[in-house]
Amino acid sequence: MYCSLIFCSFIFCSFIFCSFIFRSFIFRLSICAFFAAILPAPAFAHEAGIPEFAPATLKLVNGQINEVMVLGSPHLGQLPKPFDPSTLGPLSERLARWKPQAIAIENLSGLQCAYMRSYPQRYRDQVKIYCRDTAAARAATGLDIVEANAQVERLLNAWPAAPTAAQRRSLASLFMAAGEPVSALVQWLRLPVAERQAGDGLNGALVDALKKLQVRPDEASLIAAPLAAKLGLERVYAMDDHTADTADGDEKAYGEAMMKAWDNPVLAERMRTGAALQSHLDTADGVLAIYRAYNARGQAGLVFKSDFGAALEEPSAQHFGRRYVSYWEVRNLRMASNIREAMVPSGIRTLVIVGASHKGYLEAYLHQMHDVRIVSTDEVLR
């Protein structure tokens, strides 16, 4: 090695000396060519435009990494009626065997709803659709959403290993006031049946609301809350986000453009497959079949081709499709950050229950994080 360096130095000095003598452009050019040939070129690990830094390759080495399993789900409230909740039993049993220590759901948090209510110029419609009215809980507790959230955090930080029924009822009332009704339902379900009654901040109106929520046909009420209660968890985490929502101006033109984008053979095939699966939802095997299909490998690619990929290439002058994709990406990125925030303490298992179209995006975004490992649903749903 040292001999090679000495030799290169000798050659370099010789050429420099000659260049001073001849001062020829061609000769100096030959020097550059010579050293370009004998010296190693810089190594570029990535193509131009691709960042060199890849967080997904730099995972936690020491300690238990956070594990996340994303369960893509149909929206149960949109399935053909009537839907029998008992058919979810085998699915819930399989999820329970994985033993998640946190469960995230596709609901808006009370705090996000409080923010959106403060900005009605942009979010009036979203509040009507996605946010629960907390007026009854505020009347019962005397707390607004922000104050109730602070109380919830204070209580959970000092929560006893064996809370009394009165403490659970009180916490349930605080969750209702905080705009976190599914977490209130978790506390309600953790009460012995004989203790599911008014008192300790839960008045008759809130009890009625919890009873209605318990049978509401959606994933949060029928899967997440009962599973959390069964596993001994105190709450679920509302991780959805609609702060990227915005009006698209000409709604008629927007709708027409998007319908054209969605008029494609891949989406048509997805709809045919979905209809066939939904025709067997009266049995537990049929429910498992639809979850297996929605979480199968290759589904994320079909979702992209039929929906977001088609929208991305939509040719309107207003770029309606690209605006739709922008909203979708921002929403999923913010959902991913909410899920990441829920992984406290570190080194836990988190189950995410979300509409099936989100699954591929959330897995991809969460995979980029240093302290997260994505767990496939294949084995659990087998």
N, C-alpha and C positions, 0 to 999 in steps of 0.2 A: 504493500500500500504506500509506504513512504517513498519507495523508489519511483512509483508511478507519479506521486506528487512532485518529486524532484524533476522527473523527466518533463512533466507538463510545464513546470516553472521555467525550465531551460528553453523549451519550445516557445513559450510565451515571450520571454525576453528576446529570443532570437528574432521573432517576428516583429516585435516592437522596434528593435534596432533597425531592421530592414525597412520598416515603414518610414522611419525618420530619413533614411537614405533616399528611398525612391519616392516617398510621398505620393504614391499612386492610389487613386480611388479604387481601382480594380484590385490592387494588392490589399488594401485595407478591407475590402469586401471579402477577399479570400480568407483573411484572418477570422472574420465573423463566421464564415462557413465552416472553417476548420474546427473552431471551438464548439460550434453548434453540433458538429459530428461527434466530437470526443467527450463532451460533457453531457451529463444526464439532463433531459428536459424536465421541467416542473411537472409533478404528477397532479392531475386534476381528477378528483374522485367523483365529481358530478358534472353532468352536462350544463352548459350555460343556461342560466335562469332557474336552475334547481338549487335550493339552499343546501349548503354544505352541512349545516347543523340539522341533525335528525333526532329529535327527542325520543322517538319510539325505540331507538337503538341503545338508549342510555337508561336502562332500568335499574331500580333498586337492587343492590347486591347483598347487603347485610340486613337481615330481618324479614318479617313476613310481609309480602307485598299485598296491596289491596286487590281483591278479586271482584270483578263485576260480571254479572250475567244479565244480558238484555233479553227479555222475553217479549217478542213481537206479538201483539194481541189484536184480534178483531175488536171493534168497539161494541161491547155486548148490547148496549142500548139501541144499536142500529141493526141487530140481527132480527130475523123473522120472529114474530110473536106467536105464541108465548114462549119464553125461554125459561127452562127449568134449571134453577141454580144448583140443584143436586147433581146435575151432570158434570159439574166442575170438580167434584170430589177427587177423582183420580189425579187430575192435574194438580190440585192443591197439595195432595199427599206427596207427589213427586217434588214439588217445589220445597216443601217442608223438609224433605230428606236432605236437601242441599244445605239447609240450616243458614239462611242469610241472617246477618246481624243488623242489616238496615234494608228498608224497602222504599224505593222511590216510585212515585206515581205521576201520571200525566194530568196533574191538576195545577192550577195557579195557586201560589202561596197567598196567604192573607196580606202579607206586606206588599206583594206586587199589586194586588187589587187595590190596596190603599193608595199606592202611587198612581195607578191608572184612574182612580176616582178623582184624584187631584188634577187630572189633565183631561177633562171631558171633551175638549176641542178635538182631541185625537182618538180617545179611547172609549167614548160613550157606548158604542155598540159592543165592544169587547167586554165591558163591565156587565152589560145586560146578559151576555151569553155565558161568560166564564166565571163570574164572581158571585158568591153567595151573599145575600143580605144578612148583615150581622146585627141589625137593629134589636132583635129580640134578645140576643146574647148580651148586647151592651146594656139593655134595660135590666137584665138579671144580674149582671156583674158590676155595672157602673164603669166599665173599661172600654176604651176604643181599641182598634186593632193593634196599634203600636204598643199601647200600655199592656194589653193582654199578652202580646208576644213577649214582652220583657218579663212579665210575671211567669209565663210558662218556662222560660229559660232559667229563671231564678229557682223555681220549684224543681225542675229536672236536675239541676246541678246539685241539689241536696236531697234527691229523691231516695226514700228508704227502700231497703231490699224487700220489705213486706208492707206495702202501704195499706191503710185501712180503706174500707169501702167509701167512707166519707171523703178521704183524700182523692180517690179516683173520681168521684162525682165532681168534686171541686175542680180537679184538673180538666175533666171533660168540659165543664162550663167555660173554663178559660180558653181551651182550644176552640170552642165555638165562637167566643168573642174575638179570638185571634184570627178568625177566618180560616181555620184548619179543621173543618168538620170531620174529615176522615180520621184524623188523629183522635178527635173526640170519640168517634165510633170505636176506635181501638180500646180506649179506656172503658167505654160502655160494655164492650164484649168481654173485657177482662173481669168485670164484676160478676159475682155469682148471680144467677137468674133472680133470686129473691131480693137482691140489692139493686136491681135495675129499676129504680124509682126516683121520683123527684126528691130534691133536698140538696143542701150543701152547694148552692149556686145553680143547680139544675132545676128550673121551674117546669111547670107542665108543658109550656110551649116548646122548650128545648128538648124535653123527653119525647114529645110527639115528633119533633124534627129528627131525632136520632132513630126512632123506630121506622120512620119513612126512609131514611138514608140506608138503614140496614138491609132493606129489600130492594133498593134501587138497582135496576139492571145495568150496572157498569163495572168495569174491572176493579176500580178502587173499593167499592162497597162489597162486592161479592168474592173478590180474590185477595186483594192487598190487606184490607182491614182484618178479616178473619184469620189470615195467615200470620199477620203480625201478632194478634192476640194469642194464637196457638203457640207461637215461638217465644212468648214472654217479652215482646218488644213493647215499648211505651208509646210509640208514635210511628207515623210514616212521614216521608219527605215529599212535599209537593214541589216538583221540579220543572213543570211546564213553563213556557215563557211566551207572551204575546206582545212584548214591547216593540217588536219589529213590525207589527201590523200597521198598515197605513192605507188610506183611501187611494184608489187607483184612478181617480178622475172620472173618465168616461166608463162607467161600469158596464154599459151595454157593449161597447167595443171591446173592453177587456174580456167579458164573458164569451163573446163570439170568437175572439182570438184563441182563448184557452180551449174552448170546445173543439176548434179545428186541430189544435196541437194534440189533444187527447183522442182524436179520432184516428187511432192507429191500430194495427193488428196485434201488437203486443198487449196493449191494454184490453182489447176485446177478448183475447185469450185468457188474461188474468180474471176478467169478469166472469167468463164461462166456468173457469176452474173454481172460483169463489162460490158461484151459485151452486155448483155440484156439491161442494163441501158443506155448504150451509143447509143443504137438504137433509143432512143426517145429524143435525144438532140436537135431536131428541134423545140421544144416547151419549153415555160417557165416552164410548169409543169414537163417536163422531166428533165430540169436542176435542179429544186428543188428536184426532186426525187433522183438524183444521189448525191446531197449534203446531203440529209437526210440519205441516205444509208451509205455514207462514214464517217458520223459523228455519226452513231448510236452506242448505247452501245453494247459492245461485239466485235466491229471491231478491237480494239487494240489487243485483244487476237488472233483473226484470222490472223492479220498481223504477229504477233510473230510466231504462229505455222507454217504458210505457208512460212515464209521468214527467219527471224533471229533465231528463235528456231531451224528450220531445219538446218541452216548454223552452228549453235553452236555445233551440234552433228555430223557434217560432218567429216568422219574418215581419211582424208588424213594425211600422215606423216608430211607434211609441215604445217598442221593446217590452211589451207586456209580459212575455214569457221570461225574459231575463230578470225582470223585476220580481216575478213570482219566485224564481230560483234564489234570488238574493234574499228575499224574506225567509225562504225555507232554510237556507244555510245559516243565516243569523239565528233563527229560532233554535235550530239544533245545536249550534255552538253554545248558546246561552243555556240550553237544557243540559248540555254536557258539563258546563261549569257548575251548575247547581248540583248535579250528581256528584261531581268531584268534591264539592264543599261538604256534602253529607257524609263523607268518609272519615268521620272522627268518632272514636280514636282510630289511628292508622292501623293497617293490617287486618281489615275486616272484609267480610263478604257482603256485597250489596246486590240486591235484586232490583232490576229496573223493569217495571211493567208499563209498556208503552204501545201506542198504535204501531202496527207492523211496518208501515212505511218509514218510521223513524229508526228502526233497528240498525240498518246498515250504516247510517250516518253516525249514530251515537257510538257504535262500536269502533268505527274508524277514528272519530275524534277523541274518544277516551283512550284508545290505544296509543295515541301520541304522548300520553302523560307518563312521567317517569315512574310513578308509584302506583300504576294500575296494570293489571293483567286481565284480559278479556277471557272469560270462560264460556265455552260453547254450550248451547242448550241441548245439543244432540243426545248426550247421555241421560240428562234429566228427563227428557221427553220420550225416551225409548220405551 
